[in-house]
Amino acid sequence: MCLIGDKPYLYSGFITEFYLDENGLDNLYFENYYRRKLDEEINDHNVTKLQGNLFMIPSETIKNVHITYCEYVEISNKSLQEVYAEIEDKKEMRPI
């Protein structure tokens, strides 16, 4: 959630880059991004697809962040069983 003026907005998209400074998070960069006012219901009329290749949100406007990590696996010459086995191996290596 970000404050633009005094209005809260939600942004959704794929984070492609982020930068840190001495205070922590500096900026977030998104691709395939959407915006809506926080106080509006979610529907096709009030969710705006923003135009452009890359969108930057300055850290001073960010009030909170929810991130879902998506892991991409290249499967060009592998069977699905091999891909699933690799994913399971990585899960076992992650700290709890």
C-alpha positions in Angstrom: 0.0 0.0 0.0 1.3 3.5 -0.9 0.1 6.9 0.0 -0.2 9.3 -3.0 -1.0 12.6 -1.4 -3.4 11.6 1.3 -5.1 8.7 -0.7 -4.0 5.1 -0.2 -3.5 3.0 -3.3 -2.7 -0.7 -3.8 -0.3 -1.7 -6.5 0.1 -5.2 -7.9 2.7 -6.5 -10.3 6.0 -8.4 -10.7 8.9 -6.8 -8.8 11.8 -6.8 -11.2 14.3 -4.8 -9.1 14.6 -3.2 -5.7 17.3 -1.1 -4.1 18.4 -0.7 -0.5 20.0 2.3 1.1 21.3 2.9 4.6 17.7 3.2 5.9 16.5 -0.1 4.2 14.3 -0.3 1.2 14.9 2.5 -1.3 12.7 1.8 -4.4 10.7 -1.0 -6.0 10.5 -1.5 -9.7 7.5 -3.4 -11.3 6.5 -4.9 -14.6 2.9 -5.8 -15.5 1.5 -3.6 -12.9 -2.0 -2.5 -11.8 -3.3 0.1 -9.4 -6.5 0.7 -7.5 -7.6 3.0 -4.6 -7.6 1.1 -1.3 -11.1 2.3 -0.4 -12.7 0.9 -3.7 -14.0 -2.5 -4.3 -12.1 -4.8 -6.7 -13.8 -4.9 -10.1 -12.9 -4.3 -13.7 -14.0 -0.7 -13.5 -11.6 0.6 -10.8 -8.5 -1.5 -11.4 -6.2 0.4 -13.7 -3.5 -1.3 -15.9 -0.7 1.2 -15.9 1.1 1.8 -19.2 4.9 1.5 -19.7 7.6 -1.0 -19.4 8.8 -0.3 -15.9 7.2 1.4 -12.9 9.0 2.7 -9.9 7.5 3.3 -6.4 9.7 5.5 -4.2 10.1 4.1 -0.7 8.8 7.2 1.1 5.3 6.4 -0.3 5.3 2.7 0.7 3.4 2.0 3.9 3.4 -1.8 3.8 4.4 -4.6 1.3 3.1 -8.1 0.8 5.3 -10.2 -1.5 4.7 -13.7 -2.9 7.9 -15.3 -4.1 7.4 -17.2 -7.4 10.1 -19.6 -8.4 10.7 -20.2 -12.0 12.3 -23.5 -13.2 13.6 -23.9 -16.7 12.2 -27.2 -18.1 13.6 -27.2 -21.7 15.0 -30.7 -21.8 13.7 -32.2 -18.6 10.7 -34.4 -17.9 8.1 -33.1 -15.4 9.3 -35.8 -12.9 12.8 -34.3 -13.0 11.5 -30.8 -12.5 9.3 -31.8 -9.6 12.2 -33.7 -8.0 14.4 -30.5 -8.3 11.7 -28.4 -6.6 11.3 -30.9 -3.8 15.1 -31.0 -3.3 15.2 -27.2 -3.0 12.3 -27.2 -0.5 14.2 -29.6 1.8 17.2 -27.2 1.7 15.2 -24.1 2.9 15.4 -23.0 6.5 12.3 -23.2 8.5 
